[in-house]
């Protein structure tokens, strides 16, 4: 898809595929579940704040899983929390996406060996779309993760999730 | 006031109590005692004019990691389970001095008198020690789990040295 203002420049009609339109709408307003777990959540909040401005990509925190499209697992997932996260994920309406942020939620991070209480990767409970490495990842890294997710959504087809 | 002076005062007041001063380690000396009846000593520590320990800074459980295998005469081995300890870090806001107390209890029946009635801080700290080490605090008003999930396996105490991580919790695999 070209830039909209150029499309509108010559005529007032834009022609596109329904799939592309849907994908474009979806990837441009990924509402995020307002939800943080550990120190990664601090970086996530920094990303939402004015300096990095998550909002320019259409990411707005929503207080309810019913209104959210994306859940950022930002921090250490304890076993106690994992069942709650699973429930939150199941309460979200389709299509829904997951960014696993930071080492802890990717693979257990520093708790990989002696963490009796830590789930070794959120992908043991729910399917992950994008993994963002780092401990914690800088806001730029989280933004990169979001852009990767947008790329992924752009290639989606109506028939199946990519 | 130093630990030595506090120890002397305690020893004078409670000549029969099994109190000892441990200064073998390079850090500040601390007072150990063995036995259950701690309430009297704790109340004395709080109320005595010279001591006035009005604040319990921290209460923590410790696994002393001193389990031993003992060979019997007939060649069989028995395991001595070792001890668990509770450390009390006391501070006096009025007199600005502090002291550390330690009580050790056998691991197979770890029972300590609760000091919740003396320092309210002890309430949640004791619940944590109960949760992580299985130390029973006698006369605690609400000795329930505080950190672990309520469906955590009974009798499995994660901070004990002999703890082994279970394979699964609620269908989720725990080991890496």
Interface residues (C-beta under 8 A of the other chain):
Chain A: X79 X80 X82 X83 X107 X108 X112 X113 X116 X117 X119 X120 X124 X125
Chain B: X148 X149 X158 X163 X165 X169 X170 X172 X173 X174 X175 X176
